[in-house]
Amino acid sequence: MRATIGPVMVGRARPFRGDEASAIGKHPAGGPVMAGPLGLAGDEQADLSVHGGTDKAIHHYPHDHYEAWAADLNGHPLLAAPGAFGENITTSALTEDMVCIGDRFRLGAALVEVSQGRQPCWKIDHRFQRKGVTARVIETGRCGWYYRVVEPGKVAEGDTLELTGRSHSEWTVARTFRLLIGGGHRAEPEALAALAELSKLAEPWRIRAHRLSGS
């Protein structure tokens, strides 16, 4: 499994709504960027209680979804270029139903590992100035995913993203998101216990699996 990396996006925290700040607005880095344990050099997260950290170091969002979003949002201008969803990395022909929790990828010179899907929040609605965008992410599963950085290294637009190892082929990002965020746990209650013990899954999502199981 290989894909070509689109623009590598970074952003600084800026005023977003009232007294709140956000770094959801990203711009192309314009050259190679070092990927380290806490993310890409030059990238920030405003609210470290819910964003950033080693399990959410790099956000990958498939450009494949942009056409569907353009239809949903009547060609919103944010969709004219990568970065509309605050992603750091974008590719084509690689989506949530193809990528699994624990997958390891060579991202340019770095080695990264899929830790969880991206759980959307109100900031997506505010960024698009449309109600219901966050709800639509949940409904469709067009969530993207996060990486933890296993081996630091530089990454740039045009580099290759290549799968190097897979440990949990049954746990695609799509299935995991559907179970933990999309309400699918009601249809697969037995799967929650397994997710709660999945060491490659980011801890907050393992805790969520445990709570949803009612155990």
C-alpha positions in Angstrom: 0.0 0.0 0.0 1.6 3.2 -1.2 0.5 6.8 -1.8 2.1 10.1 -2.7 2.0 12.8 0.0 0.3 16.0 -0.9 1.1 19.4 0.7 2.5 19.0 4.2 0.4 21.5 6.3 1.3 23.3 9.5 -0.3 26.1 11.5 0.0 28.3 14.5 -2.7 28.9 17.1 -4.7 32.0 16.3 -7.9 33.6 17.7 -10.8 31.5 16.5 -14.0 32.3 18.4 -14.3 34.8 21.1 -11.5 34.2 23.6 -10.8 30.8 22.1 -7.8 30.0 19.9 -7.3 27.2 17.3 -4.6 26.0 15.0 -7.1 24.3 12.6 -6.1 26.8 9.9 -3.1 25.2 8.2 -0.9 26.3 5.3 1.7 24.4 3.2 5.0 24.2 5.0 6.9 24.9 1.7 9.6 22.4 2.2 10.7 19.4 4.2 9.4 19.3 7.8 10.7 17.3 10.7 8.2 14.9 12.2 8.9 14.3 15.9 7.0 12.7 18.9 4.8 15.7 19.3 4.1 16.4 15.6 5.5 18.4 12.8 7.9 21.3 13.3 6.1 24.6 13.1 2.7 23.1 13.9 0.7 23.9 17.0 -2.4 22.9 18.9 -4.3 25.5 20.9 -6.1 23.2 23.4 -3.7 20.5 24.6 -6.3 18.9 26.7 -8.0 17.5 23.6 -5.5 18.0 20.8 -1.9 17.1 20.2 0.2 14.8 22.3 2.1 11.7 21.2 -1.0 9.8 20.1 -2.3 12.6 18.0 1.0 14.0 16.6 0.0 14.1 12.9 -3.5 14.3 11.4 -4.1 12.6 8.0 -7.2 13.4 6.0 -8.0 11.8 2.7 -8.3 14.2 -0.2 -10.7 11.5 -1.7 -13.5 13.0 0.5 -13.3 16.5 -0.9 -15.5 15.8 -3.9 -18.3 14.5 -1.6 -17.8 17.4 0.8 -18.1 19.8 -2.2 -21.4 18.2 -3.0 -22.6 18.4 0.6 -21.5 22.0 1.1 -22.2 23.4 -2.4 -18.6 23.9 -3.3 -17.5 25.7 -0.1 -14.3 27.8 -0.9 -12.3 26.1 1.9 -12.4 22.9 -0.2 -10.4 24.5 -3.1 -7.2 23.4 -1.5 -6.0 20.9 1.1 -6.2 21.8 4.8 -9.9 22.4 5.0 -10.2 20.0 7.9 -7.0 21.0 9.7 -5.1 18.1 8.4 -1.3 17.9 8.3 -1.0 15.2 5.6 -3.3 14.4 2.7 -3.2 11.7 0.1 -5.5 10.2 -2.6 -6.7 6.6 -2.9 -6.3 5.9 0.8 -9.4 6.0 3.1 -10.6 4.9 6.5 -11.8 1.5 5.3 -8.3 0.7 4.0 -6.2 1.8 7.0 -6.1 0.0 10.4 -5.3 0.8 13.9 -1.7 0.0 14.5 -0.7 0.2 10.8 2.9 1.4 10.5 3.8 3.6 7.5 7.0 5.1 6.3 6.1 8.8 6.0 8.9 10.3 4.0 11.9 9.5 6.3 9.7 9.1 9.5 8.0 6.0 10.7 4.5 6.5 12.0 1.7 4.4 13.5 -2.1 4.8 13.2 -3.4 5.5 16.7 -7.1 6.5 16.3 -9.6 8.2 14.0 -10.1 11.9 14.3 -13.1 12.7 16.6 -14.7 15.9 15.2 -15.8 18.8 17.3 -17.6 22.1 17.0 -14.6 23.8 15.5 -15.3 22.1 12.2 -18.8 23.7 12.0 -17.3 27.1 13.0 -14.5 26.9 10.5 -17.0 26.2 7.6 -19.6 28.6 9.1 -22.2 25.9 8.6 -24.2 23.9 11.2 -24.2 20.2 10.7 -20.7 19.6 9.2 -19.5 17.9 12.4 -22.6 15.7 12.4 -22.1 14.8 8.8 -18.5 13.7 9.6 -20.0 11.3 12.2 -22.7 10.2 9.9 -20.5 9.4 6.9 -17.3 8.3 8.8 -15.2 10.7 6.8 -13.1 11.4 9.8 -9.4 10.9 8.9 -6.9 9.5 11.4 -4.0 10.3 13.6 -0.4 9.0 13.8 2.0 8.7 16.6 5.7 9.1 15.5 7.7 5.9 16.1 10.9 7.2 14.4 11.4 10.9 13.7 12.3 12.0 10.3 11.7 14.6 7.6 8.6 14.6 5.3 7.8 16.8 2.3 5.2 17.1 -0.4 5.8 14.4 -3.1 7.4 11.9 -0.7 5.9 8.4 -0.4 3.7 7.1 2.3 4.2 3.3 2.4 2.7 0.6 4.6 5.5 -1.3 6.4 3.5 -3.4 8.9 0.0 -4.3 9.9 -0.9 -5.9 13.2 -4.7 -5.6 13.5 -6.4 -6.0 10.1 -9.8 -6.5 11.7 -9.7 -2.9 13.1 -10.0 -0.5 10.3 -10.3 3.2 11.2 -13.7 3.1 9.6 -15.0 0.3 11.8 -13.4 1.7 15.0 -14.9 5.1 14.4 -18.3 3.6 13.7 -18.2 1.7 16.9 -16.8 4.4 19.2 -18.1 7.6 17.7 -20.9 6.7 15.2 -23.2 4.8 17.5 -22.3 1.4 16.0 -21.5 -0.1 19.4 -25.2 -1.0 19.7 -24.9 -3.4 16.8 -21.5 -4.9 17.9 -21.4 -4.8 21.7 -19.1 -7.7 21.9 -16.5 -5.8 19.9 -16.1 -3.2 22.6 -14.3 -5.5 25.0 -11.7 -6.3 22.4 -11.2 -2.6 21.5 -10.7 -1.7 25.2 -7.8 -4.1 25.3 -6.2 -3.0 21.9 -2.9 -1.6 23.0 -2.3 0.2 19.7 -5.5 2.2 20.1 -5.0 5.6 21.8 -5.8 5.4 25.5 -8.8 7.8 25.4 -10.5 5.6 22.8 -9.7 2.5 24.8 -11.3 4.1 27.9 -14.3 5.1 25.7 -14.7 1.5 24.5 -14.7 0.3 28.2 -17.3 2.9 29.1 -19.6 2.1 26.2 -19.4 -1.6 27.1 -21.0 -0.8 30.4 -18.4 -2.9 32.2 
